[in-house]
Amino acid sequence: MYDALSGKDSFLKRISIIITALFIVIAGFIYIFNYYSGKELRDYGQKERTTEEGIPSAKDISPSSEAWEAGTPWLETEEYCVFLCGEVQREGVYYLAKGARIDDAILAAGGFTDSADRSYWNLAAFIYDGQQIYVPAKGELSMPVKEQSHYDSYGRLDLNTATLSELVALSGIGEKRARDILSYRDKVGRFESIEQLMNISGIKGSTFSDIKDYIFVR
């Protein structure tokens, strides 16, 4: 009698252990399932919030999806921000690489409209950061756009638009050095800082110190 009861107790204990083990395994599967399901929901929710808050992706701020997909070289590295408006297909803010021309900006905005005055801008001119490019309609404005002022409100000369005569007027810059500056600018495309002047032979030390407060780059 005692052995029978003892055997029964042992059997019940084994059953209890097996049930407990199954419960632990099932609970583990449920936890893992809930964790990954919740992670997917969290990721989806984060994506939805990003969309609702209007945070743009790199592609969203590109000039045009067509140009992006075509892999236009100067769109690969966005550097300058310009505003296109007037008689262009898609008015808006565009990001173009350094060295881009006004023609590139017009193309990024989808090109001219049929009403555009295509000769108003010098399409070969370089763009600069923060520039507004307004394209008028034919006959809207009688005179072509004037070049951006070569001086700022402090009277400093913009190295990226300065003419030969304006450079010669700087202290210590004669005609030869002025021509060297223009040649260097043609070679590099644009000055990114006034310190680049010191890459030009003869413009170092005291010469640069004399003019650094009278020049800037836009």
C-alpha positions as YAML, in Angstrom:
chain: A
units: angstrom
residues:
- id: 1
  name: MET
  ca: [0.00, 0.00, 0.00]
- id: 2
  name: TYR
  ca: [2.80, 2.37, 0.96]
- id: 3
  name: ASP
  ca: [4.75, 1.59, -2.24]
- id: 4
  name: ALA
  ca: [1.65, 2.20, -4.38]
- id: 5
  name: LEU
  ca: [1.06, 5.58, -2.81]
- id: 6
  name: SER
  ca: [4.71, 6.46, -3.09]
- id: 7
  name: GLY
  ca: [4.71, 5.52, -6.76]
- id: 8
  name: LYS
  ca: [1.57, 7.57, -7.34]
- id: 9
  name: ASP
  ca: [3.15, 10.59, -5.65]
- id: 10
  name: SER
  ca: [6.24, 10.22, -7.80]
- id: 11
  name: PHE
  ca: [4.12, 10.05, -10.96]
- id: 12
  name: LEU
  ca: [2.16, 13.15, -9.99]
- id: 13
  name: LYS
  ca: [5.40, 15.03, -9.31]
- id: 14
  name: ARG
  ca: [6.72, 14.13, -12.78]
- id: 15
  name: ILE
  ca: [3.45, 15.26, -14.36]
- id: 16
  name: SER
  ca: [3.66, 18.51, -12.38]
- id: 17
  name: ILE
  ca: [7.24, 19.12, -13.53]
- id: 18
  name: ILE
  ca: [6.32, 18.44, -17.17]
- id: 19
  name: ILE
  ca: [3.32, 20.80, -16.99]
- id: 20
  name: THR
  ca: [5.47, 23.50, -15.38]
- id: 21
  name: ALA
  ca: [8.14, 23.10, -18.07]
- id: 22
  name: LEU
  ca: [5.51, 23.32, -20.84]
- id: 23
  name: PHE
  ca: [4.06, 26.41, -19.21]
- id: 24
  name: ILE
  ca: [7.52, 28.05, -19.11]
- id: 25
  name: VAL
  ca: [8.17, 27.19, -22.78]
- id: 26
  name: ILE
  ca: [4.76, 28.50, -23.87]
- id: 27
  name: ALA
  ca: [5.22, 31.66, -21.81]
- id: 28
  name: GLY
  ca: [8.62, 32.15, -23.46]
- id: 29
  name: PHE
  ca: [7.13, 31.88, -26.95]
- id: 30
  name: ILE
  ca: [4.37, 34.32, -26.02]
- id: 31
  name: TYR
  ca: [6.92, 36.83, -24.66]
- id: 32
  name: ILE
  ca: [9.10, 36.62, -27.78]
- id: 33
  name: PHE
  ca: [6.06, 36.97, -30.07]
- id: 34
  name: ASN
  ca: [4.75, 39.99, -28.15]
- id: 35
  name: TYR
  ca: [8.19, 41.62, -28.07]
- id: 36
  name: TYR
  ca: [8.77, 41.47, -31.82]
- id: 37
  name: SER
  ca: [5.16, 42.34, -32.63]
- id: 38
  name: GLY
  ca: [5.44, 45.35, -30.34]
- id: 39
  name: LYS
  ca: [8.76, 46.36, -31.92]
- id: 40
  name: GLU
  ca: [7.15, 46.36, -35.37]
- id: 41
  name: LEU
  ca: [4.32, 48.52, -34.05]
- id: 42
  name: ARG
  ca: [6.78, 50.90, -32.40]
- id: 43
  name: ASP
  ca: [8.81, 51.19, -35.59]
- id: 44
  name: TYR
  ca: [5.65, 51.78, -37.60]
- id: 45
  name: GLY
  ca: [4.45, 54.37, -35.11]
- id: 46
  name: GLN
  ca: [7.80, 56.19, -35.28]
- id: 47
  name: LYS
  ca: [7.61, 56.20, -39.06]
- id: 48
  name: GLU
  ca: [4.07, 57.59, -38.94]
- id: 49
  name: ARG
  ca: [5.06, 60.32, -36.49]
- id: 50
  name: THR
  ca: [7.99, 61.30, -38.68]
- id: 51
  name: THR
  ca: [5.64, 61.60, -41.67]
- id: 52
  name: GLU
  ca: [3.02, 63.53, -39.72]
- id: 53
  name: GLU
  ca: [5.59, 65.94, -38.31]
- id: 54
  name: GLY
  ca: [6.80, 66.63, -41.81]
- id: 55
  name: ILE
  ca: [10.46, 65.76, -41.25]
- id: 56
  name: PRO
  ca: [11.85, 65.53, -44.81]
- id: 57
  name: SER
  ca: [14.16, 62.85, -46.04]
- id: 58
  name: ALA
  ca: [17.15, 63.65, -48.26]
- id: 59
  name: LYS
  ca: [15.07, 62.78, -51.32]
- id: 60
  name: ASP
  ca: [12.20, 65.02, -50.16]
- id: 61
  name: ILE
  ca: [14.46, 68.09, -50.30]
- id: 62
  name: SER
  ca: [15.94, 67.28, -53.68]
- id: 63
  name: PRO
  ca: [15.09, 69.60, -56.58]
- id: 64
  name: SER
  ca: [12.99, 66.98, -58.35]
- id: 65
  name: SER
  ca: [12.42, 63.26, -58.10]
- id: 66
  name: GLU
  ca: [13.11, 62.92, -61.81]
- id: 67
  name: ALA
  ca: [16.50, 64.59, -61.49]
- id: 68
  name: TRP
  ca: [17.33, 62.55, -58.39]
- id: 69
  name: GLU
  ca: [16.50, 59.27, -60.09]
- id: 70
  name: ALA
  ca: [18.49, 60.28, -63.14]
- id: 71
  name: GLY
  ca: [21.53, 60.74, -60.90]
- id: 72
  name: THR
  ca: [22.36, 64.27, -62.00]
- id: 73
  name: PRO
  ca: [25.98, 64.70, -60.79]
- id: 74
  name: TRP
  ca: [25.56, 68.07, -59.09]
- id: 75
  name: LEU
  ca: [22.65, 66.78, -57.02]
- id: 76
  name: GLU
  ca: [24.68, 64.06, -55.33]
- id: 77
  name: THR
  ca: [26.10, 66.43, -52.71]
- id: 78
  name: GLU
  ca: [23.74, 69.21, -51.68]
- id: 79
  name: GLU
  ca: [25.56, 72.31, -50.53]
- id: 80
  name: TYR
  ca: [23.89, 75.56, -51.61]
- id: 81
  name: CYS
  ca: [20.26, 76.46, -50.95]
- id: 82
  name: VAL
  ca: [18.52, 78.66, -53.55]
- id: 83
  name: PHE
  ca: [14.94, 79.84, -54.04]
- id: 84
  name: LEU
  ca: [13.48, 79.56, -57.55]
- id: 85
  name: CYS
  ca: [10.35, 81.56, -58.29]
- id: 86
  name: GLY
  ca: [8.51, 83.25, -61.12]
- id: 87
  name: GLU
  ca: [8.25, 81.65, -64.54]
- id: 88
  name: VAL
  ca: [9.65, 78.21, -63.71]
- id: 89
  name: GLN
  ca: [7.74, 74.95, -63.72]
- id: 90
  name: ARG
  ca: [8.12, 74.23, -60.00]
- id: 91
  name: GLU
  ca: [8.74, 77.15, -57.67]
- id: 92
  name: GLY
  ca: [10.48, 76.30, -54.43]
- id: 93
  name: VAL
  ca: [13.67, 75.92, -52.43]
- id: 94
  name: TYR
  ca: [16.35, 73.73, -54.01]
- id: 95
  name: TYR
  ca: [19.66, 72.32, -52.82]
- id: 96
  name: LEU
  ca: [22.46, 72.27, -55.40]
- id: 97
  name: ALA
  ca: [26.15, 71.46, -55.18]
- id: 98
  name: LYS
  ca: [28.84, 74.08, -55.09]
- id: 99
  name: GLY
  ca: [29.85, 75.03, -58.59]
- id: 100
  name: ALA
  ca: [26.32, 74.75, -59.99]
- id: 101
  name: ARG
  ca: [25.20, 77.46, -62.44]
- id: 102
  name: ILE
  ca: [21.93, 79.33, -62.69]
- id: 103
  name: ASP
  ca: [21.08, 77.10, -65.65]
- id: 104
  name: ASP
  ca: [21.38, 74.08, -63.33]
- id: 105
  name: ALA
  ca: [19.00, 75.73, -60.87]
- id: 106
  name: ILE
  ca: [16.45, 76.43, -63.61]
- id: 107
  name: LEU
  ca: [16.65, 72.82, -64.76]
- id: 108
  name: ALA
  ca: [16.20, 71.59, -61.19]
- id: 109
  name: ALA
  ca: [12.96, 73.58, -61.05]
- id: 110
  name: GLY
  ca: [11.70, 71.84, -64.17]
- id: 111
  name: GLY
  ca: [12.84, 74.48, -66.66]
- id: 112
  name: PHE
  ca: [11.22, 77.67, -67.90]
- id: 113
  name: THR
  ca: [7.51, 78.12, -68.52]
- id: 114
  name: ASP
  ca: [6.40, 79.16, -71.99]
- id: 115
  name: SER
  ca: [5.97, 82.73, -70.72]
- id: 116
  name: ALA
  ca: [9.46, 83.06, -69.25]
- id: 117
  name: ASP
  ca: [11.97, 85.68, -70.33]
- id: 118
  name: ARG
  ca: [14.83, 83.28, -70.95]
- id: 119
  name: SER
  ca: [17.41, 85.99, -71.55]
- id: 120
  name: TYR
  ca: [16.85, 87.81, -68.26]
- id: 121
  name: TRP
  ca: [19.46, 85.85, -66.30]
- id: 122
  name: ASN
  ca: [23.03, 85.03, -67.21]
- id: 123
  name: LEU
  ca: [22.54, 81.27, -67.18]
- id: 124
  name: ALA
  ca: [26.30, 80.65, -67.04]
- id: 125
  name: ALA
  ca: [26.70, 82.53, -63.73]
- id: 126
  name: PHE
  ca: [27.47, 80.59, -60.56]
- id: 127
  name: ILE
  ca: [24.83, 80.30, -57.87]
- id: 128
  name: TYR
  ca: [25.54, 81.19, -54.25]
- id: 129
  name: ASP
  ca: [24.02, 80.08, -50.97]
- id: 130
  name: GLY
  ca: [20.76, 81.81, -50.07]
- id: 131
  name: GLN
  ca: [20.24, 83.24, -53.56]
- id: 132
  name: GLN
  ca: [16.76, 84.06, -54.88]
- id: 133
  name: ILE
  ca: [16.37, 83.50, -58.60]
- id: 134
  name: TYR
  ca: [13.25, 85.21, -59.90]
- id: 135
  name: VAL
  ca: [12.41, 84.51, -63.54]
- id: 136
  name: PRO
  ca: [10.13, 87.23, -64.99]
- id: 137
  name: ALA
  ca: [7.63, 86.82, -67.77]
- id: 138
  name: LYS
  ca: [8.39, 88.19, -71.23]
- id: 139
  name: GLY
  ca: [8.06, 91.97, -71.18]
- id: 140
  name: GLU
  ca: [7.56, 92.08, -67.41]
- id: 141
  name: LEU
  ca: [10.94, 93.72, -66.78]
- id: 142
  name: SER
  ca: [12.64, 95.82, -69.39]
- id: 143
  name: MET
  ca: [16.25, 95.46, -68.22]
- id: 144
  name: PRO
  ca: [18.17, 92.24, -67.64]
- id: 145
  name: VAL
  ca: [19.05, 91.47, -64.05]
- id: 146
  name: LYS
  ca: [22.03, 93.33, -62.74]
- id: 147
  name: GLU
  ca: [24.82, 91.30, -61.25]
- id: 148
  name: GLN
  ca: [24.61, 90.91, -57.49]
- id: 149
  name: SER
  ca: [26.34, 93.87, -55.84]
- id: 150
  name: HIS
  ca: [30.05, 93.17, -55.52]
- id: 151
  name: TYR
  ca: [30.04, 94.85, -52.09]
- id: 152
  name: ASP
  ca: [28.12, 94.15, -48.91]
- id: 153
  name: SER
  ca: [26.58, 96.68, -46.54]
- id: 154
  name: TYR
  ca: [29.95, 97.00, -44.76]
- id: 155
  name: GLY
  ca: [31.73, 97.95, -47.97]
- id: 156
  name: ARG
  ca: [33.59, 94.67, -48.25]
- id: 157
  name: LEU
  ca: [34.33, 93.29, -51.72]
- id: 158
  name: ASP
  ca: [32.98, 89.85, -52.68]
- id: 159
  name: LEU
  ca: [35.88, 87.83, -54.05]
- id: 160
  name: ASN
  ca: [33.50, 85.69, -56.09]
- id: 161
  name: THR
  ca: [32.12, 88.58, -58.16]
- id: 162
  name: ALA
  ca: [34.92, 91.14, -57.99]
- id: 163
  name: THR
  ca: [36.17, 92.61, -61.26]
- id: 164
  name: LEU
  ca: [39.77, 93.29, -62.20]
- id: 165
  name: SER
  ca: [39.49, 97.02, -61.47]
- id: 166
  name: GLU
  ca: [37.84, 96.39, -58.10]
- id: 167
  name: LEU
  ca: [40.59, 93.99, -57.06]
- id: 168
  name: VAL
  ca: [43.30, 96.41, -58.16]
- id: 169
  name: ALA
  ca: [41.75, 99.00, -55.85]
- id: 170
  name: LEU
  ca: [42.55, 96.84, -52.83]
- id: 171
  name: SER
  ca: [45.66, 97.77, -50.85]
- id: 172
  name: GLY
  ca: [48.74, 95.95, -52.10]
- id: 173
  name: ILE
  ca: [46.94, 94.26, -55.00]
- id: 174
  name: GLY
  ca: [48.31, 95.42, -58.32]
- id: 175
  name: GLU
  ca: [47.11, 94.38, -61.74]
- id: 176
  name: LYS
  ca: [49.25, 91.24, -61.86]
- id: 177
  name: ARG
  ca: [47.98, 89.97, -58.51]
- id: 178
  name: ALA
  ca: [44.43, 90.89, -59.47]
- id: 179
  name: ARG
  ca: [44.73, 88.81, -62.63]
- id: 180
  name: ASP
  ca: [46.18, 85.95, -60.56]
- id: 181
  name: ILE
  ca: [43.13, 86.14, -58.30]
- id: 182
  name: LEU
  ca: [40.78, 85.97, -61.27]
- id: 183
  name: SER
  ca: [42.73, 83.05, -62.75]
- id: 184
  name: TYR
  ca: [42.59, 81.21, -59.45]
- id: 185
  name: ARG
  ca: [38.85, 81.85, -59.17]
- id: 186
  name: ASP
  ca: [38.30, 80.49, -62.69]
- id: 187
  name: LYS
  ca: [40.28, 77.41, -61.75]
- id: 188
  name: VAL
  ca: [38.55, 76.57, -58.44]
- id: 189
  name: GLY
  ca: [35.09, 77.86, -59.39]
- id: 190
  name: ARG
  ca: [34.47, 79.84, -56.21]
- id: 191
  name: PHE
  ca: [36.27, 81.05, -53.13]
- id: 192
  name: GLU
  ca: [34.93, 79.29, -50.06]
- id: 193
  name: SER
  ca: [36.84, 81.52, -47.64]
- id: 194
  name: ILE
  ca: [38.97, 84.65, -47.86]
- id: 195
  name: GLU
  ca: [41.92, 82.64, -46.54]
- id: 196
  name: GLN
  ca: [42.10, 80.89, -49.92]
- id: 197
  name: LEU
  ca: [43.72, 84.06, -51.22]
- id: 198
  name: MET
  ca: [46.89, 82.97, -49.47]
- id: 199
  name: ASN
  ca: [47.11, 80.06, -51.93]
- id: 200
  name: ILE
  ca: [48.04, 82.67, -54.54]
- id: 201
  name: SER
  ca: [51.68, 83.60, -54.85]
- id: 202
  name: GLY
  ca: [52.50, 86.98, -53.32]
- id: 203
  name: ILE
  ca: [49.37, 87.21, -51.17]
- id: 204
  name: LYS
  ca: [50.52, 86.15, -47.73]
- id: 205
  name: GLY
  ca: [51.41, 87.71, -44.41]
- id: 206
  name: SER
  ca: [51.16, 91.49, -44.40]
- id: 207
  name: THR
  ca: [49.44, 91.72, -47.79]
- id: 208
  name: PHE
  ca: [46.60, 89.48, -46.65]
- id: 209
  name: SER
  ca: [46.39, 91.28, -43.28]
- id: 210
  name: ASP
  ca: [46.01, 94.62, -45.06]
- id: 211
  name: ILE
  ca: [42.98, 93.51, -47.09]
- id: 212
  name: LYS
  ca: [41.25, 90.81, -45.01]
- id: 213
  name: ASP
  ca: [38.88, 93.31, -43.40]
- id: 214
  name: TYR
  ca: [37.83, 94.65, -46.81]
- id: 215
  name: ILE
  ca: [36.92, 91.38, -48.52]
- id: 216
  name: PHE
  ca: [34.42, 88.56, -47.99]
- id: 217
  name: VAL
  ca: [32.91, 85.63, -49.85]
- id: 218
  name: ARG
  ca: [29.20, 85.20, -50.49]
...
